Amino acid sequence: QLQASGGGLVQPGGSLTLSCVASLSTFRHLTMSWVRQAPGKEFEWVSSIDGYGYGTSYADSVKGRFTISRDNSKNTLYLQMTELKPEDTAVYFCQNAAATMRGEGTLVTVSS
């Protein structure tokens, strides 16, 4: 029901935009989040956005570099990532805020 895409290999300082398409009729009503899991580490919350797309929040580690957004007409969630750092390397997942639905992740590797 949730499918993330857009990951890849990028050099430090580079940018990527992730997308997550939701096959959910309730998508527009859901607060959605991006989370990530680095190799050998626990899941880390990255960012959330409310159903209207007006309220957003970010982890301190990505604040000012990442931007979350959504297009409810396309049932799609986005994460624009800039000024990427090696420590941003992880598998990125989209999920509903309650974490009851999580799709397949997309791998982001930041390396020179």
N, C-alpha and C positions, 0 to 999 in steps of 0.2 A: 504493500500500500504506500510505502515511502521509498523512493529511489533517488539516492544522491549521485551526482556526477560532477565532472569538472576538475578532478584532481590531476596531479602530474608532478613532474620534476621541474623545479624552478630554482634559480640562483638566489642567494641572499640579496635582499633588497627588491626582489621581484614581486609580481602580483599574480593573483589567480582569482577567479570567481567561481564559486561552487553553486550548483543548483540542486534542488530537491523537488521532484514532482510527486504530488500526493494524489492518490486515487481514493479520495475521501470526499463524500458529499458534505461533510461537516467542516471542511478545511477552513473556511472563512471564519468559523466561530472559535477556532483553536489557537491558543497561544502556542507558538512553536519555538523550538530551540535547536541550536547546533551544539554538539558535544564532540569531543575528540579523545582518542586514546593513542598515546605514544607507545612505542615498543616497550613492553615490560612494565608499563605503568597503569594506574587506574584511569577510569573515565574522568574527564575534566569538562565541566560546563564552560562553554565559550560565549554564547550569546542567546538572547531570547527576544521575541517580538510578539505583541498582542495581535488579536485577530484583525483589528482595524489597520495595523501597521504603523500606529502612531507612537506606541510605547515600546521602547527598546532598552535593553540592558546588556552590559558587557563585562567579562572578566577583566580584572586589572591588567592581566598579561597581554590583552589584545586591544584594550581601549585606545582609541585614536588611530588604530591601524586597520581594524576590521569594521565593516558596515553590514548589518543584517537588514534585509528588506523582503518584501513579499508582493506577489501579484495574484490576488484572489481570483481574478478572471481566468488565470491560467493554472490555478491550484499549485503555484510554485513558490518555493522559499529560496532565497539567495543568501550567499555570504561572500561579500567582496573583501578580499584580503590583499593588503598592500604592505610594503616594507617588511616582507617576510623574513623570518629569522630561522636558523637551523632548529631552534627549540620549538618551532611551529610544526615540525615534522610529526605527522600522526595520521591515523585514519579518522576522517571526519564523518559524523553521522548526523542526520536530522531526526528529530523526534518531537512528539508532542510534549508539552511542559510537564505533564504528569508522568512522562517516561513509560507509558503503557504501550506506545507504538514507536518502534525504531526500525529504520530501513537499513539496507545494505550500505556500507560506508564507501567512501572514496579516499584513496591514499594521496596525501600531499607530502612530497619530499622536498626539503629545502637544503640544497647542497651545491657547492661549487665544484 
